[in-house]
């Protein structure tokens, strides 16, 4: 349909190579809305008659209600197929005017911006639910001590609540990045045309309002050429996916028999075809894989746009599959992780047992020597390190099982003036619960600090939910107003 200068038709192999129809189904709805808004603006600016507008809008409404009616065979993309349908339905004299003062270049990026805008709202809403679930599970486990790990070795005593809240804070930053990217995406490129605008009198602000945009992409070259906002969005999804992948890996480890800290619900587990005892964390394993796929999609997008000349190039068509794929994968993964968090069983006694026999109280003991006995930290570090070495050599017994004679021997070897009975008292008193109580630094797993974090996160996610709801309603309200405007012209 677009072939005015070329005389021959595209070969079937070339058409297949050029076609983006497979990936355009998700933007057909937005293409129809954009075409409706553009046509209404053309009429209001005196470029098409009321009768022509009515025919165009009637055809577009039919396509919106029955998208399957559009013939997609033989066309390069959904934009060409939709216009061909309108021309066939409304006639060339009316339908042939729908594309006045518009190009596929501004049309394509308009559709993608509208879709990504909705995707951001959907992902942010799902993220808010996930953060809320993490906070709720944290409330019930804030007094459950467990070892915290560095290098996958037990480091300090913490709580399961503290780890869940750590995920929540990380996800809140992911949501903040998404939330801020929305403002840069919610700008209308429509009316920029092919690259340099139009000599026909149009009103870009009118179409922007009809389609729920906050503002315009001002420069016509920037509007049709730039894809940085989509790269930013995809990068944000990749960062978010890496957060989810880290959560998945932790849950996989903690659900093993060796750890036994948590158990996944049956509905979020798979089984083995051969081993009847197996309860495999397959959704979490795929979460790790999806993180790699989303990151790969970002790298593909960066490769496509690298060093492209200003102005639309057909290379940009191939941004759609990785972009839309990253959106869908991320939304699905966030929802799966929310379900995992909501339903997992927390084995509190197993965590307490691990904490009570752990050498992760070592730093707390060393710090007690610093605060109560004014030892240099490095001296305290050596003393406690020697205590752990002794306990480990005795069959990895807890530090509390060391005899005073053992402690005396160690202090003598280190030439320390510290009294063995005083050190033994500190060791005996340093239970996992005491370890948490003596933490004073802001953001530690101290129960009071955890409660403060829970309150802060609860308020934060509540604020985001309000903002996401307003944005969603604003877009929906704009589409409702557009539908009413369409109906008004159809009834006139």
C-alpha positions in Angstrom: 0.0 0.0 0.0 2.9 2.4 0.7 4.6 1.6 -2.6 4.3 4.8 -4.6 7.7 5.0 -6.3 8.7 1.3 -6.4 6.6 -0.4 -9.1 7.2 -4.0 -8.4 5.7 -5.8 -5.4 7.8 -7.1 -2.6 8.9 -10.7 -3.0 7.4 -13.0 -0.5 10.8 -13.7 1.1 11.5 -9.9 1.4 8.1 -9.3 2.9 8.7 -12.0 5.5 12.0 -10.5 6.3 10.6 -7.0 6.6 7.4 -7.9 8.5 7.0 -7.1 12.2 3.4 -8.4 12.2 4.2 -11.2 14.7 5.2 -8.6 17.3 2.7 -5.9 16.4 -0.4 -7.5 17.9 0.3 -6.0 21.3 0.3 -2.5 19.9 -2.7 -2.8 17.6 -5.0 -1.4 20.3 -2.8 1.7 20.7 -2.5 2.1 17.0 -6.3 2.4 16.7 -6.5 4.9 19.6 -3.7 7.0 18.1 -5.4 6.9 14.7 -8.7 8.0 16.3 -7.0 10.9 18.1 -5.1 12.0 15.0 -8.2 11.9 12.8 -10.2 13.9 15.4 -7.5 16.5 15.5 -7.3 16.7 11.7 -11.0 17.4 11.6 -10.9 20.0 14.3 -8.1 21.8 12.5 -10.1 21.8 9.3 -8.2 19.2 7.3 -10.9 16.6 6.9 -14.7 17.0 6.8 -17.2 15.8 9.5 -18.4 13.1 7.0 -14.9 11.9 6.3 -14.1 11.8 10.0 -17.3 9.8 10.7 -16.3 7.2 8.2 -12.8 6.9 9.5 -13.9 6.6 13.1 -16.6 4.1 12.3 -14.0 1.9 10.6 -11.6 2.3 13.5 -14.3 1.4 16.0 -15.1 -1.7 14.1 -11.4 -2.7 14.2 -11.2 -2.0 17.9 -14.2 -4.2 18.7 -13.2 -7.0 16.2 -9.4 -6.8 15.7 -9.5 -10.2 14.0 -11.4 -8.6 11.1 -8.2 -6.8 9.9 -6.5 -8.7 7.1 -2.8 -9.0 8.1 -1.6 -11.0 5.1 0.6 -9.2 2.6 1.4 -6.2 4.8 4.7 -5.2 6.4 3.3 -4.3 9.8 0.1 -3.7 11.7 0.1 0.1 10.8 -0.1 -0.6 7.1 -2.7 -3.3 7.7 -4.9 -1.1 9.8 -4.8 1.8 7.3 -5.6 -0.6 4.4 -8.6 -1.8 6.4 -9.8 1.7 7.0 -9.4 2.6 3.3 -11.2 -0.5 2.3 -14.0 0.1 4.8 -14.3 3.9 4.6 -13.2 4.4 1.0 -10.1 6.1 -0.3 -11.7 9.6 -0.3 -12.1 9.4 3.5 -9.8 6.6 4.7 -7.0 7.8 2.5 -6.8 11.0 4.5 -6.3 9.4 7.9 -2.5 9.4 7.4 -2.4 13.1 6.6 0.4 14.9 8.5 1.6 11.6 10.0 4.3 9.1 9.3 4.9 5.6 10.4 7.9 7.0 12.1 6.0 9.0 14.7 3.1 6.5 14.6 5.3 3.6 15.7 7.0 5.3 18.5 3.7 6.7 19.7 2.2 3.2 20.0 5.3 1.9 21.8 5.3 4.8 24.3 1.6 4.1 25.1 2.2 0.4 25.6 5.3 0.8 27.7 3.5 3.5 29.7 0.8 0.9 30.6 3.5 -1.8 31.2 5.2 0.5 33.7 2.0 0.9 35.6 1.3 -2.8 35.6 4.8 -3.8 36.7 4.9 -1.1 39.4 1.5 -2.3 40.8 2.8 -5.9 40.9 6.1 -4.7 42.5 4.1 -2.8 45.2 2.2 -6.0 46.0 5.5 -7.9 46.2 7.0 -5.3 48.6 3.9 -5.4 50.7 4.1 -9.2 50.9 7.7 -9.0 52.0 6.8 -6.5 54.7 3.9 -8.7 55.9 6.1 -11.8 56.2 8.8 -9.7 57.9 6.4 -8.8 60.6 5.9 -12.4 61.6 9.6 -13.2 61.6 11.3 -10.1 63.1 12.2 -12.0 66.3 13.5 -15.1 64.5 17.3 -15.2 64.7 19.3 -16.8 61.8 22.8 -16.5 60.5 23.6 -13.8 57.9 26.1 -14.9 55.2 29.0 -13.4 53.5 30.9 -15.5 50.9 28.2 -18.1 51.7 29.9 -18.4 55.2 28.0 -17.5 58.4 28.9 -13.9 59.2 26.7 -12.3 61.8 23.4 -13.1 63.5 20.4 -11.5 61.9 16.8 -12.3 61.4 14.8 -13.6 58.5 12.8 -10.4 58.7 15.9 -8.4 58.2 16.7 -10.2 54.9 13.1 -9.8 53.7 13.3 -6.1 54.4 16.6 -5.9 52.5 14.8 -7.3 49.4 12.0 -4.8 50.0 14.4 -1.8 50.0 16.1 -3.0 46.9 12.8 -3.5 45.1 11.6 -0.1 46.2 14.6 1.4 44.4 13.7 -0.6 41.3 10.2 0.8 41.6 11.5 4.3 42.0 13.6 3.9 38.8 10.5 2.6 36.9 8.3 5.3 38.4 10.7 8.1 37.3 11.1 6.6 33.8 7.4 6.9 33.3 7.6 10.7 33.1 10.1 10.6 30.3 8.1 8.0 28.4 4.8 9.8 28.8 5.5 12.4 26.2 3.8 12.4 22.8 5.9 12.2 19.6 2.8 12.3 17.3 2.9 15.1 14.8 6.7 15.0 14.4 5.9 13.1 11.1 8.7 11.5 9.2 11.5 13.6 10.7 10.8 17.3 10.1 7.2 18.0 11.0 4.5 19.0 8.6 3.4 22.0 6.5 -0.2 21.1 7.3 -1.8 22.9 10.2 -2.0 20.4 13.1 -2.3 20.6 16.8 0.1 18.2 18.6 -1.1 19.3 22.0 -4.6 18.2 21.2 -3.6 14.6 20.3 -1.4 14.5 23.3 -4.3 15.4 25.6 -6.6 12.9 23.9 -4.1 10.1 24.4 -3.3 11.0 28.0 0.3 12.3 27.6 1.8 14.8 30.0 3.7 16.7 27.3 5.3 16.6 23.9 8.6 15.4 22.6 9.4 18.8 21.3 12.0 18.3 18.6 10.8 16.3 15.6 14.1 14.6 15.0 14.4 13.6 18.6 10.8 12.4 18.6 11.3 10.0 15.7 15.0 9.0 16.2 15.6 8.7 19.9 15.0 5.5 21.8 16.9 6.3 25.0 13.7 6.2 27.1 13.1 2.6 26.0 16.7 1.7 26.7 16.4 3.3 30.2 13.2 1.3 30.8 14.9 -2.0 29.6 17.9 -1.2 31.8 15.6 -0.7 34.8 13.9 -4.0 34.1 17.3 -5.7 33.9 18.3 -4.3 37.3 15.0 -5.4 38.7 15.4 -8.8 37.3 18.8 -9.1 38.9 17.2 -8.3 42.3 14.6 -11.1 41.7 17.3 -13.5 40.6 19.2 -12.9 43.8 16.1 -13.5 45.9 15.4 -16.7 43.9 19.0 -18.0 44.6 18.6 -17.3 48.3 15.3 -19.1 48.5 16.6 -22.0 46.5 19.5 -22.4 48.9 17.4 -22.0 52.0 14.9 -24.5 50.8 17.5 -27.3 50.5 17.6 -30.1 53.1 21.0 -28.8 54.2 19.6 -25.4 55.2 15.9 -26.1 55.7 15.1 -22.5 56.6 12.1 -22.4 54.3 9.8 -24.7 52.4 8.1 -23.6 49.2 4.4 -24.2 48.8 3.5 -27.1 46.6 1.9 -24.9 44.0 5.3 -23.2 43.5 7.3 -26.4 43.3 7.8 -29.1 40.7 8.6 -32.8 41.0 10.9 -35.3 39.4 9.9 -37.8 36.7 12.0 -40.4 38.4 12.7 -39.5 42.0 9.4 -39.5 44.0 10.9 -37.6 47.0 11.8 -34.5 45.0 10.2 -31.1 45.5 12.1 -28.9 43.1 12.1 -25.0 43.1 11.6 -24.8 39.4 9.8 -21.4 39.3 12.7 -19.9 41.2 15.3 -21.6 39.0 13.5 -20.1 36.0 13.5 -16.7 37.7 17.3 -16.9 37.6 17.2 -17.7 33.9 14.7 -14.9 33.1 17.0 -12.4 34.7 19.7 -13.4 32.2 17.1 -13.2 29.3 16.0 -9.7 30.3 19.6 -8.6 30.5 20.3 -10.1 27.1 17.3 -8.2 25.7 18.8 -4.9 27.0 22.2 -5.8 25.4 20.4 -6.5 22.1 18.6 -3.2 22.2 21.9 -1.3 22.9 23.5 -3.1 20.0 20.7 -2.2 17.6 20.8 1.6 18.3 24.6 1.9 18.6 25.8 4.5 16.1 22.6 4.7 14.1 22.3 7.9 12.1 19.7 10.5 13.2 16.4 9.9 11.6 14.3 6.7 11.5 16.1 3.6 10.3 14.4 0.2 9.9 16.8 -1.2 12.4 14.6 0.3 15.1 11.8 -2.1 14.2 13.8 -4.9 15.9 13.7 -3.1 19.2 10.1 -4.3 19.7 10.7 -8.0 20.3 13.3 -7.6 23.1 11.5 -4.6 24.6 8.1 -6.2 24.7 9.6 -9.5 25.8 11.4 -7.8 28.7 8.2 -6.3 29.8 6.2 -9.5 29.8 8.9 -11.6 31.4 9.4 -9.1 34.2 5.7 -8.7 35.0 5.2 -12.5 35.1 8.3 -13.0 37.2 7.3 -10.3 39.8 3.9 -12.0 40.1 5.5 -15.4 40.6 7.8 -14.1 43.2 5.0 -12.5 45.1 3.2 -15.8 45.2 6.3 -17.6 46.4 6.8 -15.0 49.2 3.1 -15.1 50.3 3.0 -18.9 50.5 6.4 -20.1 51.7 6.7 -21.7 55.1 9.3 -20.2 57.5 11.0 -22.9 59.6 11.7 -20.7 62.6 13.1 -23.4 64.8 15.6 -24.5 62.2 16.8 -20.9 61.9 17.1 -20.5 65.7 19.0 -23.8 65.9 21.5 -22.6 63.2 21.9 -19.3 65.0 22.4 -20.9 68.4 25.3 -23.1 67.3 26.9 -20.5 65.0 30.2 -18.7 65.3 28.3 -15.7 63.9 28.3 -14.1 67.4 32.0 -13.7 67.1 31.9 -10.0 66.1 29.5 -9.2 68.9 31.9 -10.8 71.4 34.8 -8.8 70.0 32.8 -5.6 70.2 31.9 -6.3 73.8 35.6 -6.6 74.6 36.1 -3.2 72.9 33.2 -1.5 74.7 33.5 -3.1 78.2 37.2 -3.7 78.4 38.5 -1.0 76.1 40.6 -3.4 74.1 41.8 -2.3 70.6 39.5 -3.9 68.1 42.4 -5.7 66.4 43.4 -7.2 69.7 39.8 -8.3 70.4 39.7 -9.7 66.8 42.7 -11.9 67.4 41.4 -13.2 70.8 38.0 -14.2 69.4 39.6 -15.7 66.3 41.7 -17.9 68.5 38.6 -18.9 70.5 36.8 -20.0 67.3 39.8 -21.9 66.1 39.9 -23.8 69.4 36.2 -24.6 69.3 36.4 -25.7 65.7 39.3 -28.0 66.5 37.1 -29.6 69.2 34.5 -30.7 66.7 32.9 -27.4 65.8 31.4 -27.0 69.3 29.7 -23.7 70.1 31.9 -21.0 71.7 29.8 -21.4 74.9 31.1 -25.0 75.3 34.7 -23.8 75.8 36.0 -24.3 79.3 37.6 -21.5 81.3 40.8 -23.5 81.1 40.6 -23.4 77.3 40.1 -19.6 77.4 42.9 -19.2 79.9 45.3 -21.1 77.6 44.4 -18.9 74.6 44.8 -15.6 76.6 48.1 -16.8 77.8 49.3 -17.7 74.3 48.2 -14.2 73.1 49.8 -12.6 76.2 46.5 -10.9 77.0 45.8 -9.4 80.4 42.1 -10.1 80.0 40.6 -12.3 82.7 39.4 -15.7 81.5 36.3 -15.8 83.7 35.2 -12.3 82.4 35.6 -13.4 78.8 33.8 -16.6 79.6 30.8 -14.6 81.0 30.6 -12.5 77.9 30.6 -15.6 75.7 27.9 -17.4 77.8 25.7 -14.3 77.7 26.0 -13.8 73.9 23.0 -15.7 72.8 21.6 -14.9 69.3 18.8 -12.9 71.0 21.4 -10.9 73.0 23.4 -10.4 69.8 20.4 -8.7 68.2 19.7 -6.6 71.3 23.2 -5.2 71.5 23.2 -3.9 68.0 23.0 -0.1 68.1 23.7 1.1 64.5 20.9 2.4 62.4 19.6 -0.2 60.0 20.8 -3.2 62.0 18.6 -6.2 62.8 17.9 -4.8 66.3 14.1 -5.4 66.8 13.5 -1.6 67.2 15.3 -0.9 64.0 13.4 -3.6 62.2 10.1 -2.1 63.4 11.1 1.3 62.1 12.0 -0.2 58.7 8.7 -2.0 58.6 6.8 1.2 59.2 8.8 3.1 56.7 8.4 0.6 53.9 4.7 0.2 54.6 4.2 3.9 54.2 6.5 4.0 51.2 4.7 1.3 49.3 1.3 2.8 50.2 2.4 6.1 48.7 3.5 4.4 45.5 0.2 2.5 45.3 -1.6 5.8 45.4 0.6 7.3 42.7 0.3 4.3 40.5 -3.4 4.3 40.9 -3.6 8.0 39.9 -1.5 7.4 36.8 -3.5 4.4 35.7 -6.8 6.3 36.2 -5.4 9.3 34.3 -4.6 7.2 31.3 -7.9 5.3 31.5 -9.7 8.6 31.9 -8.1 10.0 28.8 -9.0 6.9 26.8 -12.6 7.1 28.2 -12.8 10.8 27.1 -11.4 9.8 23.7 -14.1 7.1 23.4 -16.7 9.7 24.3 -15.3 12.1 21.7 -15.4 9.4 19.1 -19.0 8.6 20.0 -19.9 12.3 19.8 -18.6 12.5 16.2 -20.2 9.3 15.2 -23.6 10.4 16.5 -23.3 13.9 14.9 
